Amino acid sequence: MLINNPVTWVASQFSAAEALGSTPAQEYFASTNAGVPPLQRIGAGAVWGALRAGWADTSKGRADLVMLWLIYPVMAVYLAATDYYGQLVLLLLPVATGFALVGPLFAVGMYEMSRQHELTGELHWTDGFKVLRSPSIGAIAGLGLGLIALFAAWLAVAAGIARLSLGPDIPTGLGFFATAFGTAPGWAMLGLGTAAGGVFAVLVLVLSSVSFPLLLDRPATLGVAIRTSVHAVRLNTGAMALWGVVVALGLLLGSIPAFAGLIVVLPVLGHGTWHLYRAMVPPAARAP
């Protein structure tokens, strides 16, 4: 029997375009409520509980195996391009920190895995690709494109800050890092970049932390999902700020050892986001 690796298995899921969004809403969603759901207040305990649940789901579902197959080919291509085109090195740090901006999109599969576990009691990494047949796949794709646009805007801003701080003749290769971490203009670039990146990260947290899970959980429109996410952050500002710090630190620590830590960090944060959502939006009665 032929056993495909995760990459070829994923490719096979896209082989039939008609499968996208093919599951009927009454079969897919756990609730028929399409409006803004009632929201619960949460505290720091819910954040730590979401992390523990995220770790448990990662251990059971093994989404880290998918990350192993996806992260390193992408990073290898980028590093090869950086080596060939020396000027791309100035975007290495923004790309690494930019995981926080597009992470919610790539974590949608983890949300679906945790959702399936909630519904069926089973958990496997292949469940994540059931999101392709979600009736909300169009809204999910639209929100994902918005995050990609924000990521592109962040890279443009980061490049502009580098040129503003270091001048037109930006060092390439290892000389860039020596300048960035060993000179006053470099520190100015890092400070301005951190402030600008923080603005982008907060915007993504507000817009997407609840909207992606809600689109999987209920037949909501994209507008309702975003409004719910904004309301949830406003209602739970302290807890969501703590979650934002946890995400930022997790991505930072995961990126340090040649991005190896992201293989585990991204699934834990992805599953954890679903459980944090569930703490704010309790499950409704199953749709008949």
N, C-alpha and C positions, 0 to 999 in steps of 0.2 A: 504494500500500500504506500502511495506517495504522500509524504507529509510536507506541506509547504512551510516555508518560513513566514514570519509575520508580514514581511513586505509583500510577498506574492499573494498571501491571503488577503491583505488589505486591498491590493489591486483588483482581486477577483470580486470584491464587494462593489466596485465601481463599474464592472463590466457590463451591467445591465442598467442603463440610465432610467428605464421605466420603474426601477425599484425605489428610486428616491421618493420619499414622502408617501410610499404606497400603503402604509398601515392605516386603516380607518381610525378616525379620531376616537370613536367609542371603544375601540380595542386598545388604543395606545395610552390614552390619558387616564389618570386615576381619578380625575374630577371633571365635571362638566362646567365648572365655574370659569368663565372667561374674563371676569372683571378683576380689579385689584383685590387680592385676598386680604383678610384680616391679618395683621402683623403682630407678633409677640415681641415684647421687650426681652433682651438677653443681656447677660453680663460677661465678665471675663471667664467665668466657669464654662460658659458655652463655647468659648474660643478654644480652651484647652481640651474640652470634651470632643470638639470637632477634630482637633489634631489627633487625639487618641483613636477616634473612629476612622480617620483617614489612614492612619498607620495600619489598623486592623484590616481595612479593605484592601490596602496595597499588598499586605501579606497573603491575603486569600486570593485576590484576583490576578496578581502578578502583572499589573500594568507596567511595572518596571521593565519587563522583557520587551514590551513594545517600545519604550523609551530608548532602550539599548540599541534597537535596530534603527530608530529614527534620528536620534540626536547626533551620533557620531558621524554618519555619512554627511549630514548637513554641515556640521562643524568642520569636517575634513575638506569639503568643497570650499567653504569660506576661507579657511586658513591657507589653502592652496592658492586661492585668488589673492589673498593678502600678500603672500610671498611673491607672487608674480607682479601684482600691481601694488607697489609699496605704499601708495597714497591711501589705500584702503585701511591701513593699520590704525588710522585715527578713529575709525568707526568700530574697532574691535570692542572697546569698553562700552560704547552705546549699544551695540548689538547684544552684548552679554547682559547688561542691565535692562535692555528692552524686552527680555523674556516676560517681565511683569506686565507689559502692555498687551502682548498677544497670548500670554499664558491661558487666560480664560477661554479663548477659542480652542486651543489645543487640548484643554482639559475637559471639553464637552463629552468626550468618550468616557472619562472617569465618572462624570456626573451620571451618565447613562448606566454605567456598571453599578454604581451605588443605588440608583433608582430601581434597577432590575433586582438587585439583592433585596431591597425593601419589599418588592412586590412578590417575588418568588422564593426568597430564601437561598437562592443560588447566586454564585459570583464567579465569573470567568472573564478573562480579558476580551474574548470575542464578543461579549455582550455590548461592549462599548460601540461597536459598529452598527448596532441596531438604531442608533441615532440617525443614520442615513435614511431610514424608512419612516422617520417621525413626520407627522403632518406639519410640524413647525420648521421643517428643514429650510424653507425659504427665509423665514424670519431669522433663524440661527445664522444662515449664510450672510444675510444682510448686516446683522450685528457684527459678525466676524469681519466683514469687509470694512466696517467702520473702525474696528480695532487695528486692522492692518494699515488703514489710512493714518491713524494716530501714530502708529509705529514709524511709518515713513516720515511723518511730520517731525517726530522726535529725532530721527537720524539727520534730517535737514537742519534742525535747530542745533543739534550737537556739533555738526560739521561747521556751522556758522560760528558757534562759540569757540571752537578750536582755532579757526582762522582769526577771529577777533582777538583772542588771547595770545596766540603764538605768532601771528603775522602770516604773510603769504607763503613764506618758505618753511613749511612744516616738516620737521625731520621724519624720516621713514625708518622702518625696521625697529631695532632695539633703541635707536637714538630717540624715537618718539617717546618711549616709556621713561627713558632717562630724563628727558625734558619735562614730561608730565609730572613726575614724582620728585624731581630734584631741583626745580627752578621756581622762582616766584610766579612767572607767567603760567607755568604748568599748574601750580596750585590754584591760581585764579581760574584757570579753565575748569579744573575739577570742582571747585566751589560753585561756579556758575552752572556747570553741567548738572551737579547734584540738585541745585534748586530748581532748575528747569525740569529735570527728570521727575522730581517730586510732584510738580504740578500735573504732569502727564499721568503719573501713577495714581494720584488721587482721583483724577477725572475717570480713569478706567475703573477704579474701585467703585465709584459711585454709579457708573453706568452699567456695569456688567456683573457685579458680584452676586446679584439676585436674579438678574434678567435671564441669563442662560439657563439656570436651573428651573426657573418658572416656565420657560418655553418648553421644557421637557415634561414638566409636571402637570400643566394645565393648558387648555386651548386658548391661550392669550395671544393678543396681537403684539407686535414689536413695541408699539407705543405704550401699551399697558405694562409690558415687561419692564421697560425702562423707567416708567413712572413708579412702579412698585419698588424697583431697586433704589431709586432716589429716596422714596419714602422710608424704606428700610434703613438706609444709612442715616437719615435724619433722626429716626426714632432710636437708633442704637449707635449713636456717634462714637461713644467711648469704646464699645466692643468692636466696632468695625475699624476704628483707628488702630486698636491693638492687633486686629487681624491683618491690617495692612503692614504693620511693622513686622509681624511674624512672616508674612509672605516675602517682604523685602530682605529680611535677614536670611530666610531659608534659601532664596535664590542666590544671595551673595555667597553664602557658605557652600552651596552646591556648585557654584561656578569656579571656586578657587582651585580645586584639584583637577585642572584640565576639563572642567565641566562634568566630571564623572559623577559628582554628587547629585546632579540634576536627574539622573536616572531614577533615583529614589525620591528626591525632593518634589519633583513635579507631580508624580502620582499621589503622594501624601497630601499635598496642597490641593490637588484636584478633588480627590475624594473628600477631603476635609471641608472644602467649599460647599459640597452638597449637604453635608451634615450641618454646617452652619446655617445654610438656607433652611433646612428642615426645622432647625430650632426656632427660626423666625416665622416660618410658614408651616404649621403642623399639617399632617396629611388630612385630606378631606375624605368623605365617603367615596368608595369606588364607584365609578360611573356604571350604570346598569348596561 
